[in-house]
Every structure is written in C-alpha cells, then in structure tokens.
Amino acid sequence: MQKTKEQRIGREEMQNLNNTQYFKVEKEPEMQVKDVLSVVYQALTEKGYNPVNQIVGYIMSGDPTYITSHNNARSLIMKVERDEIVEEVLREYIKSGLLK
C-alpha cells in the first residue's frame, strides 16, 4: 500500500519527537557605550535639556528620570552600567590629550 504525502510527513514528525530540537534566538547587536551616550546626548539636546547636567545627574543618582524618553534614550542608557559610562567618558578624555 502506497503511503500518502501526509502520512510520510506525519511519520517524519514522529521520528523527530525522539530528538531534541535546538532553538536559537538571535540577539540584537548591543550598542557600544559611546553610541548610547551619543543617542542620549542628542535626545537631551533636542528636548532642550543641558545634556551634561542630565547625564551627570543620572550617573550620580541612578535615577533614570534625568534622561528623556525621547528617541528611546532612557531605555538605552538603562542597558548600560553607570560605571561603564564613567569609564568610557574618562577613556575618551584621556585619549583627547587633555589630561596630562
């Protein structure tokens, strides 16, 4: 007796039940700290805030309300540890040659 296509597919699916399937979710690429700071700085500027004061307020307090939600800036900055922000700013300051 000839098996139908549906029967063959059903049998193959049953055989697959004996195997563990592997599922992988692709993570979206993580932004670099300097890219996050750039987006946050731009968003704060666009909303009329002093970006340096607001970012310092966030770093010192950890309170995300110092950062506007405009352009998803608040969500972005909360994905970065505050000490990483300080490290990035200091690293760029040293690279600029202003620290001697």
KETORMAR-745850 format. One record per residue: residue number from 1; y, x, z of N, C-alpha, C, O, CB in turn. Coordinates in nm, 3 decimals. Glycine has a CB too. Layout:
BEGIN
PT   pos      n.py      n.px      n.pz     ca.py     ca.px     ca.pz      c.py      c.px      c.pz      o.py      o.px      o.pz     cb.py     cb.px     cb.pz
PT   NUM         Y         X         Z         Y         X         Z         Y         X         Z         Y         X         Z         Y         X         Z
...
! end
This chain:
BEGIN
PT   pos      n.py      n.px      n.pz     ca.py     ca.px     ca.pz      c.py      c.px      c.pz      o.py      o.px      o.pz     cb.py     cb.px     cb.pz
PT     1    -0.117     0.084     0.000     0.000     0.000     0.000     0.124     0.088     0.000     0.136     0.180     0.081     0.000    -0.095     0.121
PT     2     0.215     0.061    -0.090     0.340     0.138    -0.105     0.440     0.094     0.003     0.463    -0.025     0.021     0.401     0.119    -0.249
PT     3     0.499     0.192     0.074     0.599     0.160     0.176     0.736     0.142     0.112     0.771     0.212     0.016     0.604     0.270     0.285
PT     4     0.813     0.050     0.165     0.948     0.028     0.114     1.040     0.138     0.166     1.006     0.211     0.259     1.002    -0.113     0.155
PT     5     1.154     0.147     0.104     1.253     0.249     0.145     1.293     0.228     0.291     1.308     0.324     0.367     1.379     0.244     0.054
PT     6     1.310     0.101     0.331     1.348     0.070     0.469     1.241     0.114     0.568     1.273     0.163     0.677     1.374    -0.081     0.484
PT     7     1.116     0.097     0.531     1.008     0.138     0.619     1.004     0.289     0.635     0.981     0.341     0.744     0.873     0.087     0.566
PT     8     1.029     0.362     0.523     1.030     0.508     0.530     1.146     0.556     0.618     1.130     0.645     0.701     1.041     0.571     0.388
PT     9     1.263     0.495     0.599     1.379     0.535     0.680     1.355     0.504     0.827     1.388     0.585     0.914     1.507     0.463     0.631
PT    10     1.296     0.387     0.854     1.266     0.349     0.992     1.170     0.447     1.058     1.185     0.482     1.175     1.206     0.209     0.997
PT    11     1.072     0.491     0.982     0.974     0.587     1.035     1.042     0.722     1.064     1.015     0.785     1.167     0.856     0.607     0.935
PT    12     1.130     0.765     0.972     1.203     0.890     0.995     1.291     0.882     1.119     1.302     0.978     1.195     1.288     0.925     0.872
PT    13     1.354     0.767     1.138     1.438     0.749     1.257     1.354     0.754     1.384     1.398     0.809     1.485     1.514     0.616     1.250
PT    14     1.235     0.697     1.381     1.147     0.700     1.497     1.105     0.844     1.528     1.096     0.882     1.645     1.023     0.612     1.474
PT    15     1.080     0.923     1.424     1.044     1.062     1.447     1.160     1.137     1.509     1.140     1.226     1.592     1.002     1.130     1.315
PT    16     1.282     1.102     1.470     1.400     1.168     1.526     1.419     1.136     1.673     1.488     1.209     1.743     1.523     1.128     1.448
PT    17     1.359     1.028     1.722     1.372     0.993     1.863     1.303     1.095     1.952     1.333     1.105     2.071     1.314     0.855     1.889
PT    18     1.212     1.171     1.895     1.142     1.273     1.972     1.221     1.403     1.981     1.187     1.492     2.059     1.007     1.301     1.910
PT    19     1.326     1.413     1.904     1.409     1.534     1.903     1.542     1.506     1.970     1.596     1.395     1.962     1.430     1.584     1.758
PT    20     1.594     1.605     2.036     1.726     1.593     2.094     1.831     1.616     1.987     1.829     1.717     1.917     1.745     1.692     2.211
PT    21     1.921     1.522     1.974     2.028     1.533     1.876     2.143     1.611     1.938     2.164     1.607     2.059     2.076     1.393     1.828
PT    22     2.215     1.680     1.855     2.328     1.761     1.901     2.455     1.696     1.849     2.468     1.670     1.729     2.316     1.910     1.853
PT    23     2.548     1.672     1.938     2.675     1.610     1.901     2.786     1.703     1.946     2.791     1.745     2.061     2.691     1.469     1.964
PT    24     2.875     1.733     1.855     2.984     1.825     1.888     3.117     1.758     1.854     3.138     1.712     1.742     2.969     1.959     1.811
PT    25     3.204     1.754     1.951     3.338     1.701     1.931     3.430     1.818     1.903     3.437     1.913     1.981     3.386     1.618     2.054
PT    26     3.500     1.811     1.793     3.593     1.917     1.758     3.718     1.903     1.844     3.782     1.797     1.846     3.629     1.913     1.607
PT    27     3.752     2.008     1.915     3.874     2.007     1.994     3.991     2.038     1.903     3.982     2.118     1.811     3.867     2.108     2.111
PT    28     4.102     1.971     1.932     4.221     2.003     1.854     4.269     2.141     1.896     4.256     2.179     2.013     4.332     1.896     1.872
PT    29     4.325     2.215     1.804     4.368     2.350     1.838     4.473     2.348     1.948     4.567     2.267     1.946     4.422     2.423     1.714
PT    30     4.456     2.437     2.044     4.551     2.444     2.154     4.677     2.516     2.108     4.672     2.614     2.034     4.490     2.515     2.276
PT    31     4.790     2.464     2.154     4.917     2.527     2.120     4.938     2.648     2.210     4.897     2.649     2.326     5.034     2.427     2.134
PT    32     5.002     2.747     2.157     5.040     2.863     2.235     5.155     2.822     2.329     5.228     2.728     2.300     5.083     2.982     2.143
PT    33     5.169     2.892     2.440     5.273     2.861     2.537     5.411     2.866     2.471     5.495     2.780     2.496     5.267     2.959     2.656
PT    34     5.434     2.967     2.386     5.565     2.978     2.323     5.592     2.861     2.229     5.707     2.821     2.213     5.576     3.110     2.248
PT    35     5.488     2.807     2.167     5.505     2.690     2.081     5.539     2.566     2.163     5.623     2.485     2.123     5.378     2.666     1.998
PT    36     5.473     2.551     2.277     5.503     2.440     2.367     5.647     2.450     2.413     5.721     2.351     2.411     5.406     2.438     2.489
PT    37     5.689     2.569     2.455     5.827     2.588     2.502     5.927     2.556     2.391     6.034     2.501     2.418     5.847     2.731     2.552
PT    38     5.894     2.591     2.270     5.983     2.564     2.158     6.000     2.414     2.137     6.112     2.367     2.118     5.929     2.629     2.030
PT    39     5.890     2.340     2.139     5.896     2.194     2.122     5.974     2.131     2.236     6.059     2.044     2.214     5.754     2.134     2.115
PT    40     5.946     2.175     2.359     6.013     2.120     2.477     6.163     2.151     2.472     6.245     2.063     2.497     5.951     2.177     2.607
PT    41     6.197     2.273     2.439     6.338     2.314     2.430     6.411     2.228     2.327     6.521     2.179     2.353     6.348     2.464     2.392
PT    42     6.350     2.209     2.211     6.411     2.130     2.104     6.428     1.983     2.147     6.532     1.922     2.123     6.327     2.138     1.976
PT    43     6.325     1.929     2.210     6.331     1.788     2.254     6.441     1.768     2.358     6.514     1.670     2.353     6.195     1.744     2.311
PT    44     6.451     1.861     2.453     6.555     1.851     2.555     6.694     1.861     2.493     6.786     1.788     2.531     6.537     1.960     2.662
PT    45     6.710     1.951     2.398     6.837     1.969     2.329     6.874     1.841     2.253     6.988     1.795     2.260     6.830     2.088     2.232
PT    46     6.777     1.786     2.182     6.803     1.664     2.105     6.846     1.547     2.194     6.925     1.463     2.152     6.678     1.625     2.027
PT    47     6.796     1.543     2.315     6.831     1.435     2.407     6.958     1.465     2.486     7.001     1.382     2.567     6.717     1.409     2.502
PT    48     7.018     1.582     2.464     7.145     1.614     2.528     7.135     1.681     2.664     7.235     1.691     2.735     7.223     1.492     2.542
PT    49     7.018     1.727     2.700     6.998     1.796     2.827     7.021     1.946     2.809     7.015     1.998     2.698     6.856     1.770     2.883
PT    50     7.048     2.014     2.920     7.052     2.159     2.920     6.907     2.205     2.935     6.849     2.194     3.043     7.145     2.217     3.037
PT    51     6.847     2.256     2.828     6.703     2.286     2.833     6.666     2.392     2.935     6.559     2.384     2.996     6.657     2.329     2.698
PT    52     6.750     2.491     2.954     6.718     2.597     3.051     6.712     2.538     3.191     6.617     2.563     3.265     6.824     2.711     3.045
PT    53     6.812     2.459     3.228     6.813     2.398     3.362     6.692     2.307     3.382     6.630     2.309     3.488     6.943     2.319     3.384
PT    54     6.660     2.228     3.282     6.549     2.133     3.295     6.415     2.205     3.305     6.331     2.166     3.386     6.548     2.037     3.176
PT    55     6.395     2.308     3.225     6.269     2.381     3.230     6.256     2.456     3.362     6.147     2.461     3.420     6.259     2.480     3.111
PT    56     6.364     2.514     3.411     6.361     2.581     3.542     6.329     2.479     3.650     6.249     2.508     3.739     6.497     2.651     3.571
PT    57     6.390     2.362     3.644     6.361     2.257     3.741     6.214     2.221     3.742     6.154     2.202     3.847     6.444     2.133     3.712
PT    58     6.156     2.211     3.623     6.013     2.181     3.613     5.928     2.294     3.670     5.835     2.269     3.747     5.975     2.155     3.467
PT    59     5.960     2.418     3.634     5.881     2.532     3.682     5.888     2.542     3.834     5.786     2.566     3.899     5.931     2.663     3.620
PT    60     6.006     2.524     3.891     6.023     2.539     4.036     5.957     2.426     4.115     5.902     2.449     4.223     6.171     2.545     4.069
PT    61     5.963     2.304     4.062     5.915     2.189     4.140     5.778     2.138     4.097     5.705     2.080     4.177     6.015     2.078     4.130
PT    62     5.744     2.158     3.970     5.622     2.099     3.918     5.638     1.953     3.881     5.541     1.888     3.841     5.511     2.114     4.019
PT    63     5.759     1.901     3.895     5.786     1.760     3.866     5.808     1.742     3.716     5.909     1.790     3.663     5.909     1.710     3.946
PT    64     5.717     1.674     3.646     5.729     1.661     3.501     5.848     1.575     3.456     5.882     1.576     3.338     5.603     1.602     3.446
PT    65     5.910     1.502     3.548     6.023     1.418     3.507     6.146     1.501     3.472     6.244     1.446     3.422     6.058     1.320     3.618
PT    66     6.144     1.631     3.496     6.251     1.718     3.447     6.247     1.732     3.295     6.345     1.771     3.233     6.242     1.856     3.514
PT    67     6.131     1.700     3.237     6.111     1.716     3.093     6.108     1.578     3.027     6.038     1.487     3.073     5.978     1.794     3.063
PT    68     6.184     1.563     2.921     6.187     1.437     2.848     6.052     1.407     2.784     5.975     1.498     2.751     6.296     1.440     2.741
PT    69     6.025     1.280     2.766     5.902     1.243     2.694     5.927     1.239     2.543     5.834     1.216     2.466     5.851     1.106     2.743
PT    70     6.050     1.261     2.502     6.087     1.265     2.360     6.000     1.369     2.288     5.982     1.481     2.335     6.238     1.298     2.343
PT    71     5.947     1.330     2.172     5.860     1.418     2.092     5.738     1.468     2.169     5.686     1.576     2.140     5.940     1.536     2.041
PT    72     5.694     1.391     2.267     5.573     1.425     2.344     5.589     1.552     2.428     5.491     1.614     2.467     5.456     1.441     2.248
PT    73     5.715     1.591     2.454     5.742     1.717     2.524     5.681     1.719     2.664     5.625     1.821     2.705     5.892     1.741     2.534
PT    74     5.691     1.610     2.738     5.638     1.606     2.875     5.487     1.625     2.876     5.433     1.702     2.956     5.675     1.473     2.944
PT    75     5.419     1.557     2.787     5.272     1.571     2.780     5.233     1.713     2.743     5.137     1.768     2.797     5.213     1.472     2.678
PT    76     5.306     1.772     2.650     5.275     1.908     2.607     5.292     2.008     2.721     5.205     2.092     2.744     5.362     1.949     2.489
PT    77     5.405     2.000     2.791     5.431     2.101     2.894     5.333     2.088     3.010     5.304     2.186     3.078     5.576     2.090     2.945
PT    78     5.282     1.967     3.033     5.187     1.949     3.143     5.050     2.005     3.111     4.966     2.019     3.200     5.175     1.801     3.176
PT    79     5.024     2.039     2.984     4.897     2.100     2.945     4.897     2.251     2.970     4.793     2.317     2.957     4.868     2.072     2.798
PT    80     5.013     2.305     3.005     5.028     2.448     3.027     5.054     2.471     3.176     5.134     2.400     3.237     5.144     2.508     2.939
PT    81     4.988     2.570     3.233     5.013     2.603     3.373     5.154     2.662     3.387     5.200     2.736     3.300     4.905     2.703     3.426
PT    82     5.220     2.630     3.496     5.357     2.678     3.516     5.364     2.830     3.523     5.461     2.889     3.475     5.416     2.618     3.643
PT    83     5.264     2.894     3.581     5.267     3.040     3.587     5.253     3.101     3.447     5.304     3.210     3.422     5.155     3.092     3.678
PT    84     5.184     3.031     3.357     5.175     3.080     3.219     5.311     3.073     3.149     5.344     3.159     3.067     5.071     2.997     3.140
PT    85     5.389     2.972     3.184     5.524     2.961     3.127     5.610     3.078     3.174     5.679     3.141     3.094     5.590     2.826     3.167
PT    86     5.604     3.107     3.304     5.681     3.219     3.359     5.637     3.350     3.294     5.720     3.433     3.257     5.665     3.226     3.513
PT    87     5.507     3.370     3.281     5.455     3.492     3.217     5.507     3.506     3.074     5.549     3.615     3.034     5.301     3.492     3.218
PT    88     5.504     3.398     2.999     5.548     3.403     2.859     5.697     3.435     2.850     5.738     3.516     2.766     5.519     3.269     2.790
PT    89     5.777     3.372     2.934     5.922     3.397     2.932     5.950     3.542     2.970     6.031     3.608     2.905     5.996     3.301     3.029
PT    90     5.884     3.592     3.073     5.905     3.731     3.115     5.858     3.829     3.007     5.925     3.928     2.980     5.831     3.758     3.247
PT    91     5.743     3.800     2.948     5.690     3.886     2.841     5.790     3.895     2.724     5.816     4.004     2.673     5.553     3.831     2.790
PT    92     5.845     3.782     2.683     5.941     3.781     2.573     6.071     3.850     2.612     6.133     3.917     2.529     5.970     3.637     2.529
PT    93     6.112     3.835     2.736     6.233     3.900     2.785     6.216     4.052     2.782     6.306     4.124     2.740     6.267     3.853     2.928
PT    94     6.100     4.099     2.826     6.073     4.243     2.826     6.066     4.295     2.683     6.119     4.402     2.653     5.940     4.274     2.902
PT    95     6.000     4.221     2.593     5.989     4.263     2.454     6.125     4.269     2.386     6.145     4.348     2.293     5.897     4.168     2.378
PT    96     6.218     4.186     2.430     6.351     4.183     2.367     6.431     4.310     2.395     6.531     4.337     2.328     6.430     4.062     2.415
PT    97     6.386     4.390     2.494     6.455     4.514     2.526     6.569     4.496     2.625     6.639     4.593     2.656     6.507     4.576     2.402
PT    98     6.589     4.375     2.674     6.699     4.351     2.767     6.668     4.399     2.907     6.759     4.418     2.987     6.733     4.206     2.771
PT    99     6.541     4.418     2.938     6.501     4.467     3.070     6.474     4.616     3.058     6.384     4.658     2.985     6.376     4.391     3.124
PT   100     6.551     4.695     3.132     6.534     4.841     3.123     6.523     4.901     3.260     6.508     5.022     3.274     6.650     4.906     3.049
! end
